[in-house]
Amino acid sequence: METTLPSARHTELARLFQAHFAVEEARDVEATLRTLTDDIVYEHPLYGEHPDREFHGLAAAADYYRRTWSVEPFRKVWIERSWLCGEDTLIAEVHALVGRDDQPEKHVAAVAIGVFRDGLLAREIVYNEPPPG
């Protein structure tokens, strides 16, 4: 079996993505916004006609975080494995434990594609199950 170590750029982008997930896990909206570019684009391609299918900018991201974290906040988020795509994109298998503190936790898995610019997340495309309703 042949194995290779990740490149320095792969390691850097994985560290940036995990830092973004860590402040999401902490439920810190302002710190999470500081991991994003001003023109951030979020996409959830599997959401169909749901309003959170795609949104742009920091104000929309802040609104999204506040709404979704009030219903089902992250408790723990981690990258299981990842692949570098070009010089600015990381494709990651992401796992999370979610749920309010007064609820049992639920495990969710997704594929998240992060596009980075100047050390910040400029676009995140998340392939996961759509929210209920």
C-alpha positions in Angstrom: 0.0 0.0 0.0 1.4 3.3 -1.0 0.8 6.3 1.2 1.9 10.0 0.9 2.0 12.7 3.4 -0.1 15.8 2.8 1.6 18.8 1.2 2.2 21.9 3.2 -0.7 23.6 1.4 -3.0 20.7 2.2 -2.1 20.9 5.8 -2.5 24.7 5.9 -6.0 24.6 4.3 -7.1 21.7 6.6 -5.9 23.8 9.6 -7.9 26.8 8.4 -11.0 24.7 7.8 -10.7 23.1 11.3 -10.2 26.5 12.9 -13.4 27.6 11.2 -15.2 24.5 12.5 -13.8 25.1 16.0 -15.4 28.6 16.4 -18.6 27.2 14.9 -18.4 24.5 17.6 -17.9 27.2 20.2 -21.1 28.9 18.9 -19.3 32.2 18.6 -20.9 34.1 15.7 -18.4 37.0 15.7 -15.4 34.7 15.8 -16.9 32.5 13.0 -17.4 35.6 10.8 -13.7 36.5 11.2 -12.8 33.2 9.5 -14.8 34.3 6.4 -14.2 36.8 3.5 -16.6 39.7 3.3 -18.1 38.2 0.1 -18.5 34.7 1.5 -20.8 32.4 -0.4 -22.5 29.4 1.2 -24.1 26.7 -0.8 -26.2 23.6 0.3 -26.9 22.0 -3.1 -29.1 19.3 -1.6 -31.5 21.7 0.1 -33.8 22.1 -3.0 -35.9 25.2 -2.7 -35.0 25.9 1.0 -34.0 29.5 1.6 -30.6 28.4 3.0 -29.7 26.6 -0.3 -27.4 29.6 -1.2 -26.6 32.9 0.5 -24.0 35.6 0.2 -22.1 37.9 2.5 -21.4 38.2 6.2 -24.8 39.5 7.3 -26.5 36.5 5.7 -23.9 34.2 7.3 -24.5 35.7 10.7 -28.3 35.3 10.3 -27.8 31.7 9.2 -25.6 30.9 12.2 -27.9 32.5 14.7 -31.0 30.7 13.3 -29.5 27.2 12.8 -27.5 27.2 16.1 -30.6 28.0 18.1 -32.3 24.9 16.7 -29.4 22.4 16.3 -26.0 23.8 17.4 -22.7 22.0 16.9 -21.2 20.3 19.9 -18.2 18.8 18.2 -17.0 19.2 14.5 -14.1 17.4 13.0 -12.5 16.6 9.6 -12.2 12.8 9.2 -10.2 13.1 6.0 -9.5 15.6 3.3 -8.2 16.2 -0.2 -6.5 19.2 -1.7 -7.9 20.3 -5.0 -5.7 22.9 -6.7 -4.1 25.5 -4.5 -7.1 27.0 -2.8 -9.7 24.3 -2.3 -10.1 21.6 0.3 -12.6 18.8 0.0 -13.4 17.4 3.4 -15.4 14.5 5.0 -16.8 16.3 8.0 -18.5 14.8 11.0 -20.3 16.6 13.7 -22.2 16.0 16.9 -25.2 18.4 17.0 -28.0 19.3 19.3 -28.9 21.7 22.1 -27.6 20.9 25.5 -31.0 19.8 26.7 -31.3 17.2 23.8 -29.5 14.0 23.0 -26.7 14.6 20.6 -27.1 13.4 17.0 -24.2 12.5 14.6 -24.2 14.0 11.1 -21.8 13.6 8.3 -21.2 15.8 5.2 -18.9 16.6 2.4 -17.7 20.2 2.7 -15.8 22.0 0.0 -13.9 25.0 1.3 -12.5 27.6 -1.1 -10.0 29.8 0.6 -8.6 33.3 -0.2 -6.0 35.1 1.8 -6.3 32.7 4.7 -10.1 33.0 4.9 -13.0 30.9 3.8 -14.5 32.5 0.6 -16.9 29.8 -0.4 -18.3 26.7 1.5 -20.3 24.1 -0.3 -21.8 21.6 2.0 -23.4 18.3 0.8 -25.6 17.2 3.7 -29.2 16.3 4.5 -31.6 19.2 4.2 -33.2 20.5 7.4 -36.7 19.3 8.3 -39.6 21.3 7.0 
